Amino acid sequence: MKYCIWNRQNISEFRDLWWSKSDFSNPVRITYANPQQEEYNWGQVKLVEWTNYENKLNKGLLYLPEDYDSTKQYPVLVQFYETHSGGMHSYAAPMLSSAMADVMYFVSNGYIVFMPDVHFNIGTPGQSSYDAVVSGTKYLIEKGIAHLGKIGLQGHSWSGFQTSYLVTKTDIFTCANIGAPITDMVTGYLGIRNGSGLPRYFMYEEWQSRMGKPIWEAKEQYLANSALLEADKIHTPLLIFHNDEDEAVAYEQGRALYLAMRRLQRPAWLLNYKGEGHFVLKQAAQKDWTIRMKQFYDYYLKGTAQPRWMKEGIHKSERGIDQKYDLIKE
């Protein structure tokens, strides 16, 4: 008789070790590495399907609090990148954020997190994202899961581009966090990746940006996917996250969107963790980012008091001295 040691996981079951015969009959658990999880309001996940604006079947993951009550209204965070449904049974331990919100942290704090799959058409990545993300969000509204005024949006890097595009096309989202975005495809196309030293046009013509052609053969498409040129259509409050040593996306891209919002007198904040790159790696910076991101969403989606940093900003002389996390009392 042969025996094996293996592990299994799902959203609520940590990857502990199990022992069994080779036919997996009568398995015996031999480790219990995460008992403290029982002390927290964890989460559950469901696969949702809807018809998107291309009239195609679209999938996504819907993360709900463990004690979810369908008769109550919850703030919803729409977070995405490309496809997520294949990771439905993955276990994820809560951790500090280096870019995107930690799903389990938000779910355990009373949020619903929706992660729609996005499939892209060459030449129209922004519209492809709109067709999937906005249709999925409206599906949740129709089902009574999401409610207008309580829906936040978040994307980083490639989905930072998508998020910046989406807020120029819809006001369905109450607020949005845009991380390390490409907001101007013209200067982005002709830029250099600071990390590798490679010109960026390969990303647009042949890789993730999916434009499919050099800029001179598709001028209108490149302009149409540049949120900076449509910033006057943005009415959604933005928290822009972009670090000055970003090795993948030029810091100037995120800063330009922030300055556009300031010039248009629209609500926007820019967080730059000086010396950090595409992600924040220092633990102190991760903790700070996790706190500020949560305070931003809580203010707009839960109606909590505004933290002082959102009202006053932080002068360079105050960095590391007065974090202004405290909430303003009315």
C-alpha positions as a Markdown table, in Angstrom:
| # | Residue | x | y | z |
|---|---|---|---|---|
| 1 | Met | 0.0 | 0.0 | 0.0 |
| 2 | Lys | 1.3 | 3.4 | -1.0 |
| 3 | Tyr | 0.9 | 6.6 | 1.1 |
| 4 | Cys | 1.2 | 10.3 | 0.4 |
| 5 | Ile | 1.4 | 13.6 | 2.1 |
| 6 | Trp | -0.4 | 16.5 | 0.5 |
| 7 | Asn | -2.1 | 19.8 | 1.3 |
| 8 | Arg | -5.4 | 21.3 | 0.3 |
| 9 | Gln | -6.9 | 24.7 | 0.5 |
| 10 | Asn | -9.9 | 27.0 | -0.1 |
| 11 | Ile | -10.8 | 30.5 | 1.0 |
| 12 | Ser | -11.3 | 29.5 | 4.6 |
| 13 | Glu | -9.0 | 26.5 | 4.9 |
| 14 | Phe | -5.3 | 27.1 | 5.4 |
| 15 | Arg | -2.8 | 24.9 | 3.4 |
| 16 | Asp | -2.2 | 22.4 | 6.2 |
| 17 | Leu | -0.6 | 19.0 | 5.6 |
| 18 | Trp | -2.7 | 15.8 | 5.2 |
| 19 | Trp | -1.7 | 12.1 | 5.2 |
| 20 | Ser | -3.6 | 9.4 | 3.4 |
| 21 | Lys | -3.4 | 6.3 | 1.3 |
| 22 | Ser | -2.7 | 6.9 | -2.4 |
| 23 | Asp | -6.4 | 6.8 | -3.1 |
| 24 | Phe | -6.9 | 9.7 | -0.7 |
| 25 | Ser | -9.3 | 7.6 | 1.4 |
| 26 | Asn | -9.6 | 8.4 | 5.1 |
| 27 | Pro | -7.3 | 11.5 | 5.1 |
| 28 | Val | -5.7 | 12.5 | 8.4 |
| 29 | Arg | -4.8 | 16.1 | 9.1 |
| 30 | Ile | -1.2 | 16.3 | 10.5 |
| 31 | Thr | -0.8 | 20.1 | 10.9 |
| 32 | Tyr | -3.0 | 22.9 | 12.2 |
| 33 | Ala | -0.9 | 26.0 | 11.5 |
| 34 | Asn | -3.4 | 28.8 | 11.6 |
| 35 | Pro | -5.7 | 28.3 | 14.6 |
| 36 | Gln | -6.0 | 32.1 | 15.2 |
| 37 | Gln | -8.2 | 32.4 | 12.1 |
| 38 | Glu | -11.1 | 31.3 | 14.2 |
| 39 | Glu | -11.0 | 34.5 | 16.2 |
| 40 | Tyr | -11.8 | 36.6 | 13.1 |
| 41 | Asn | -14.8 | 37.3 | 10.9 |
| 42 | Trp | -13.4 | 35.5 | 7.8 |
| 43 | Gly | -15.0 | 35.3 | 4.4 |
| 44 | Gln | -16.7 | 33.3 | 1.8 |
| 45 | Val | -16.5 | 33.4 | -2.0 |
| 46 | Lys | -19.0 | 32.8 | -4.8 |
| 47 | Leu | -18.5 | 32.5 | -8.5 |
| 48 | Val | -20.9 | 34.9 | -10.3 |
| 49 | Glu | -21.8 | 35.0 | -14.0 |
| 50 | Trp | -23.5 | 37.6 | -16.1 |
| 51 | Thr | -23.8 | 38.8 | -19.6 |
| 52 | Asn | -21.4 | 41.6 | -20.4 |
| 53 | Tyr | -21.8 | 44.5 | -22.8 |
| 54 | Glu | -20.4 | 42.4 | -25.6 |
| 55 | Asn | -23.2 | 40.0 | -25.1 |
| 56 | Lys | -20.8 | 37.4 | -23.8 |
| 57 | Leu | -20.7 | 35.3 | -20.6 |
| 58 | Asn | -18.5 | 37.0 | -18.0 |
| 59 | Lys | -17.3 | 35.5 | -14.7 |
| 60 | Gly | -16.0 | 37.0 | -11.5 |
| 61 | Leu | -15.4 | 36.3 | -7.9 |
| 62 | Leu | -17.6 | 37.8 | -5.1 |
| 63 | Tyr | -16.1 | 37.8 | -1.7 |
| 64 | Leu | -18.5 | 38.2 | 1.2 |
| 65 | Pro | -18.1 | 38.5 | 5.0 |
| 66 | Glu | -18.5 | 35.2 | 6.8 |
| 67 | Asp | -21.5 | 36.6 | 8.6 |
| 68 | Tyr | -23.0 | 38.2 | 5.4 |
| 69 | Asp | -26.7 | 39.2 | 5.8 |
| 70 | Ser | -28.5 | 39.7 | 2.5 |
| 71 | Thr | -31.0 | 42.1 | 4.1 |
| 72 | Lys | -28.2 | 44.6 | 4.9 |
| 73 | Gln | -26.3 | 47.0 | 2.7 |
| 74 | Tyr | -22.5 | 46.6 | 2.6 |
| 75 | Pro | -19.8 | 48.8 | 1.0 |
| 76 | Val | -18.5 | 47.1 | -2.2 |
| 77 | Leu | -14.9 | 47.3 | -3.4 |
| 78 | Val | -14.5 | 46.4 | -7.1 |
| 79 | Gln | -10.9 | 45.3 | -7.5 |
| 80 | Phe | -9.5 | 43.7 | -10.7 |
| 81 | Tyr | -6.6 | 43.1 | -13.0 |
| 82 | Glu | -7.2 | 40.6 | -15.7 |
| 83 | Thr | -8.8 | 37.2 | -14.8 |
| 84 | His | -9.5 | 36.0 | -11.3 |
| 85 | Ser | -12.1 | 33.3 | -11.4 |
| 86 | Gly | -9.5 | 30.5 | -11.6 |
| 87 | Gly | -8.3 | 31.4 | -8.2 |
| 88 | Met | -11.6 | 30.8 | -6.5 |
| 89 | His | -10.3 | 28.1 | -4.1 |
| 90 | Ser | -7.0 | 29.8 | -3.2 |
| 91 | Tyr | -6.3 | 30.6 | 0.4 |
| 92 | Ala | -4.9 | 34.1 | 1.2 |
| 93 | Ala | -3.8 | 35.2 | 4.6 |
| 94 | Pro | -4.4 | 38.9 | 5.4 |
| 95 | Met | -1.3 | 41.0 | 5.0 |
| 96 | Leu | -0.2 | 44.6 | 4.7 |
| 97 | Ser | -0.8 | 46.1 | 1.2 |
| 98 | Ser | 2.0 | 46.7 | -1.1 |
| 99 | Ala | -0.3 | 48.0 | -3.8 |
| 100 | Met | -3.9 | 46.6 | -4.0 |
| 101 | Ala | -6.2 | 46.2 | -1.0 |
| 102 | Asp | -5.9 | 42.9 | 0.8 |
| 103 | Val | -9.1 | 41.1 | 0.1 |
| 104 | Met | -9.5 | 39.2 | 3.4 |
| 105 | Tyr | -8.7 | 42.3 | 5.4 |
| 106 | Phe | -11.5 | 44.3 | 3.7 |
| 107 | Val | -13.9 | 41.4 | 3.9 |
| 108 | Ser | -13.3 | 40.8 | 7.6 |
| 109 | Asn | -14.0 | 44.6 | 8.1 |
| 110 | Gly | -17.4 | 44.4 | 6.6 |
| 111 | Tyr | -16.8 | 45.0 | 2.9 |
| 112 | Ile | -17.9 | 43.0 | -0.1 |
| 113 | Val | -15.1 | 42.6 | -2.7 |
| 114 | Phe | -15.9 | 42.0 | -6.3 |
| 115 | Met | -13.2 | 40.8 | -8.8 |
| 116 | Pro | -14.6 | 40.6 | -12.3 |
| 117 | Asp | -12.7 | 38.8 | -15.1 |
| 118 | Val | -11.6 | 41.1 | -18.0 |
| 119 | His | -10.9 | 39.7 | -21.5 |
| 120 | Phe | -9.4 | 42.2 | -23.9 |
| 121 | Asn | -9.8 | 43.0 | -27.6 |
| 122 | Ile | -6.8 | 44.2 | -29.4 |
| 123 | Gly | -6.8 | 47.9 | -30.0 |
| 124 | Thr | -9.6 | 48.7 | -27.4 |
| 125 | Pro | -8.3 | 47.6 | -23.9 |
| 126 | Gly | -10.2 | 50.4 | -22.2 |
| 127 | Gln | -13.5 | 49.6 | -23.7 |
| 128 | Ser | -13.0 | 45.9 | -23.1 |
| 129 | Ser | -12.5 | 46.7 | -19.4 |
| 130 | Tyr | -15.6 | 48.9 | -19.4 |
| 131 | Asp | -17.7 | 46.1 | -21.0 |
| 132 | Ala | -16.7 | 43.7 | -18.3 |
| 133 | Val | -16.3 | 45.8 | -15.1 |
| 134 | Val | -19.2 | 48.2 | -15.4 |
| 135 | Ser | -21.6 | 45.5 | -16.6 |
| 136 | Gly | -20.6 | 43.3 | -13.7 |
| 137 | Thr | -21.1 | 46.1 | -11.2 |
| 138 | Lys | -24.5 | 46.9 | -12.6 |
| 139 | Tyr | -25.4 | 43.2 | -12.3 |
| 140 | Leu | -24.6 | 43.4 | -8.6 |
| 141 | Ile | -26.8 | 46.4 | -8.3 |
| 142 | Glu | -29.7 | 44.6 | -10.0 |
| 143 | Lys | -29.3 | 41.7 | -7.6 |
| 144 | Gly | -29.4 | 44.0 | -4.6 |
| 145 | Ile | -25.8 | 43.1 | -3.6 |
| 146 | Ala | -24.3 | 46.5 | -4.4 |
| 147 | His | -25.9 | 49.9 | -3.9 |
| 148 | Leu | -25.2 | 53.2 | -5.6 |
| 149 | Gly | -23.2 | 55.5 | -3.3 |
| 150 | Lys | -21.4 | 52.5 | -1.7 |
| 151 | Ile | -19.2 | 51.2 | -4.5 |
| 152 | Gly | -15.5 | 51.8 | -4.7 |
| 153 | Leu | -13.1 | 51.0 | -7.5 |
| 154 | Gln | -9.4 | 50.0 | -7.4 |
| 155 | Gly | -6.7 | 49.1 | -9.9 |
| 156 | His | -2.9 | 49.1 | -9.9 |
| 157 | Ser | -0.5 | 49.2 | -12.8 |
| 158 | Trp | -2.3 | 47.6 | -15.8 |
| 159 | Ser | -5.6 | 47.8 | -13.9 |
| 160 | Gly | -4.6 | 51.3 | -12.8 |
| 161 | Phe | -4.7 | 52.2 | -16.5 |
| 162 | Gln | -8.1 | 50.5 | -16.7 |
| 163 | Thr | -9.4 | 52.3 | -13.6 |
| 164 | Ser | -8.3 | 55.7 | -14.9 |
| 165 | Tyr | -10.1 | 54.9 | -18.2 |
| 166 | Leu | -13.3 | 53.8 | -16.4 |
| 167 | Val | -13.8 | 56.9 | -14.3 |
| 168 | Thr | -13.7 | 59.0 | -17.5 |
| 169 | Lys | -16.7 | 56.9 | -18.8 |
| 170 | Thr | -19.0 | 56.4 | -15.8 |
| 171 | Asp | -20.0 | 57.9 | -12.5 |
| 172 | Ile | -21.2 | 54.6 | -11.1 |
| 173 | Phe | -18.3 | 54.4 | -8.6 |
| 174 | Thr | -18.4 | 56.6 | -5.5 |
| 175 | Cys | -14.6 | 56.8 | -5.3 |
| 176 | Ala | -11.5 | 55.1 | -6.8 |
| 177 | Asn | -8.0 | 54.3 | -6.0 |
| 178 | Ile | -5.7 | 54.4 | -9.0 |
| 179 | Gly | -2.2 | 52.9 | -8.6 |
| 180 | Ala | 0.8 | 53.4 | -10.9 |
| 181 | Pro | -1.4 | 54.1 | -14.0 |
| 182 | Ile | -0.6 | 54.8 | -17.6 |
| 183 | Thr | -2.8 | 57.8 | -18.2 |
| 184 | Asp | -1.1 | 59.1 | -21.4 |
| 185 | Met | -0.4 | 56.4 | -23.9 |
| 186 | Val | 1.5 | 58.7 | -26.2 |
| 187 | Thr | 4.3 | 59.5 | -23.8 |
| 188 | Gly | 4.0 | 56.0 | -22.3 |
| 189 | Tyr | 4.6 | 54.4 | -25.7 |
| 190 | Leu | 7.8 | 56.4 | -26.2 |
| 191 | Gly | 9.1 | 56.0 | -22.6 |
| 192 | Ile | 11.7 | 53.7 | -21.1 |
| 193 | Arg | 11.2 | 51.2 | -18.3 |
| 194 | Asn | 13.5 | 52.4 | -15.6 |
| 195 | Gly | 14.1 | 48.9 | -14.3 |
| 196 | Ser | 15.1 | 47.0 | -17.4 |
| 197 | Gly | 16.0 | 50.0 | -19.6 |
| 198 | Leu | 13.8 | 48.7 | -22.4 |
| 199 | Pro | 11.7 | 51.0 | -24.5 |
| 200 | Arg | 8.0 | 50.6 | -23.7 |
| 201 | Tyr | 6.6 | 50.2 | -27.2 |
| 202 | Phe | 6.9 | 46.4 | -27.0 |
| 203 | Met | 4.3 | 46.5 | -24.2 |
| 204 | Tyr | 1.8 | 48.4 | -26.4 |
| 205 | Glu | 2.4 | 46.6 | -29.7 |
| 206 | Glu | 2.8 | 43.0 | -28.6 |
| 207 | Trp | 2.2 | 42.6 | -24.9 |
| 208 | Gln | -0.1 | 43.6 | -22.0 |
| 209 | Ser | -1.4 | 47.0 | -23.4 |
| 210 | Arg | -2.8 | 45.1 | -26.4 |
| 211 | Met | -2.8 | 48.0 | -28.8 |
| 212 | Gly | -1.5 | 45.8 | -31.5 |
| 213 | Lys | 0.0 | 48.5 | -33.7 |
| 214 | Pro | 2.7 | 51.2 | -33.6 |
| 215 | Ile | 1.2 | 54.5 | -32.5 |
| 216 | Trp | 1.5 | 56.1 | -36.0 |
| 217 | Glu | -0.8 | 53.4 | -37.4 |
| 218 | Ala | -3.4 | 53.7 | -34.6 |
| 219 | Lys | -3.3 | 57.4 | -33.5 |
| 220 | Glu | -7.0 | 57.6 | -32.6 |
| 221 | Gln | -6.9 | 54.4 | -30.6 |
| 222 | Tyr | -3.9 | 55.6 | -28.5 |
| 223 | Leu | -5.6 | 58.9 | -27.8 |
| 224 | Ala | -8.9 | 57.2 | -27.0 |
| 225 | Asn | -7.2 | 55.1 | -24.3 |
| 226 | Ser | -5.4 | 58.1 | -22.7 |
| 227 | Ala | -7.4 | 59.1 | -19.6 |
| 228 | Leu | -5.4 | 62.3 | -19.1 |
| 229 | Leu | -7.1 | 63.8 | -22.2 |
| 230 | Glu | -10.5 | 63.0 | -20.8 |
| 231 | Ala | -9.8 | 64.1 | -17.2 |
| 232 | Asp | -12.5 | 66.8 | -17.4 |
| 233 | Lys | -15.1 | 64.0 | -17.5 |
| 234 | Ile | -13.9 | 62.6 | -14.2 |
| 235 | His | -16.3 | 63.4 | -11.2 |
| 236 | Thr | -15.2 | 60.5 | -9.0 |
| 237 | Pro | -12.9 | 61.3 | -6.1 |
| 238 | Leu | -9.5 | 59.8 | -6.7 |
| 239 | Leu | -6.7 | 58.5 | -4.4 |
| 240 | Ile | -3.7 | 58.2 | -6.7 |
| 241 | Phe | -0.8 | 56.0 | -5.6 |
| 242 | His | 2.4 | 56.4 | -7.5 |
| 243 | Asn | 6.0 | 56.2 | -6.2 |
| 244 | Asp | 8.8 | 58.3 | -7.6 |
| 245 | Glu | 11.2 | 55.4 | -8.1 |
| 246 | Asp | 8.7 | 53.3 | -10.0 |
| 247 | Glu | 10.7 | 51.0 | -12.4 |
| 248 | Ala | 7.7 | 49.9 | -14.5 |
| 249 | Val | 5.5 | 52.9 | -15.0 |
| 250 | Ala | 6.8 | 56.5 | -15.0 |
| 251 | Tyr | 5.9 | 58.4 | -11.9 |
| 252 | Glu | 5.0 | 61.4 | -14.1 |
| 253 | Gln | 2.0 | 59.4 | -15.4 |
| 254 | Gly | 0.2 | 59.3 | -12.1 |
| 255 | Arg | 1.3 | 62.8 | -11.1 |
| 256 | Ala | 0.0 | 64.2 | -14.3 |
| 257 | Leu | -3.5 | 62.8 | -13.5 |
| 258 | Tyr | -3.3 | 64.3 | -10.0 |
| 259 | Leu | -2.3 | 67.7 | -11.4 |
| 260 | Ala | -5.1 | 67.6 | -13.9 |
| 261 | Met | -7.6 | 66.9 | -11.2 |
| 262 | Arg | -6.2 | 69.8 | -9.1 |
| 263 | Arg | -6.5 | 72.1 | -12.1 |
| 264 | Leu | -10.1 | 71.0 | -12.7 |
| 265 | Gln | -10.8 | 71.5 | -9.0 |
| 266 | Arg | -11.9 | 67.9 | -8.5 |
| 267 | Pro | -11.2 | 65.9 | -5.3 |
| 268 | Ala | -7.9 | 64.0 | -5.6 |
| 269 | Trp | -5.0 | 62.9 | -3.4 |
| 270 | Leu | -1.6 | 61.7 | -4.5 |
| 271 | Leu | 0.5 | 59.4 | -2.3 |
| 272 | Asn | 4.2 | 59.0 | -3.2 |
| 273 | Tyr | 6.3 | 56.9 | -1.0 |
| 274 | Lys | 9.7 | 58.4 | -1.8 |
| 275 | Gly | 12.3 | 55.9 | -2.9 |
| 276 | Glu | 9.8 | 53.1 | -3.3 |
| 277 | Gly | 9.1 | 51.5 | -6.7 |
| 278 | His | 6.2 | 49.9 | -8.5 |
| 279 | Phe | 5.1 | 48.4 | -5.1 |
| 280 | Val | 5.9 | 49.6 | -1.6 |
| 281 | Leu | 8.3 | 47.1 | 0.0 |
| 282 | Lys | 9.3 | 48.7 | 3.3 |
| 283 | Gln | 7.0 | 47.5 | 6.1 |
| 284 | Ala | 6.5 | 51.0 | 7.5 |
| 285 | Ala | 5.4 | 52.2 | 4.1 |
| 286 | Gln | 3.1 | 49.2 | 3.7 |
| 287 | Lys | 1.5 | 49.9 | 7.0 |
| 288 | Asp | 1.0 | 53.6 | 6.2 |
| 289 | Trp | -0.5 | 52.8 | 2.8 |
| 290 | Thr | -2.8 | 50.1 | 4.3 |
| 291 | Ile | -4.1 | 52.6 | 6.8 |
| 292 | Arg | -4.6 | 55.5 | 4.4 |
| 293 | Met | -6.3 | 53.3 | 1.7 |
| 294 | Lys | -8.8 | 52.0 | 4.3 |
| 295 | Gln | -9.5 | 55.4 | 5.6 |
| 296 | Phe | -10.2 | 56.7 | 2.1 |
| 297 | Tyr | -12.7 | 54.0 | 1.4 |
| 298 | Asp | -14.3 | 54.1 | 4.8 |
| 299 | Tyr | -14.8 | 57.9 | 4.4 |
| 300 | Tyr | -16.6 | 57.6 | 1.1 |
| 301 | Leu | -18.3 | 54.2 | 1.4 |
| 302 | Lys | -19.0 | 53.8 | 5.1 |
| 303 | Gly | -19.5 | 57.5 | 6.0 |
| 304 | Thr | -16.9 | 57.6 | 8.7 |
| 305 | Ala | -15.2 | 60.9 | 9.6 |
| 306 | Gln | -12.6 | 62.3 | 7.3 |
| 307 | Pro | -9.0 | 61.7 | 8.4 |
| 308 | Arg | -7.0 | 64.9 | 8.9 |
| 309 | Trp | -4.5 | 64.0 | 6.1 |
| 310 | Met | -7.3 | 64.1 | 3.5 |
| 311 | Lys | -8.3 | 67.6 | 4.6 |
| 312 | Glu | -4.9 | 69.2 | 5.2 |
| 313 | Gly | -2.5 | 67.2 | 3.2 |
| 314 | Ile | 1.0 | 66.5 | 4.5 |
| 315 | His | 3.8 | 69.0 | 3.9 |
| 316 | Lys | 7.3 | 67.6 | 3.2 |
| 317 | Ser | 8.4 | 69.0 | 6.6 |
| 318 | Glu | 5.8 | 66.8 | 8.3 |
| 319 | Arg | 6.7 | 63.5 | 6.7 |
| 320 | Gly | 7.2 | 60.9 | 9.4 |
| 321 | Ile | 6.4 | 63.4 | 12.1 |
| 322 | Asp | 2.6 | 64.0 | 11.9 |
| 323 | Gln | 0.8 | 61.2 | 10.0 |
| 324 | Lys | -2.6 | 62.9 | 10.5 |
| 325 | Tyr | -4.4 | 59.6 | 10.8 |
| 326 | Asp | -6.8 | 61.1 | 13.4 |
| 327 | Leu | -10.4 | 61.6 | 12.3 |
| 328 | Ile | -11.8 | 65.1 | 12.2 |
| 329 | Lys | -14.6 | 65.6 | 14.7 |
| 330 | Glu | -17.6 | 67.5 | 13.4 |
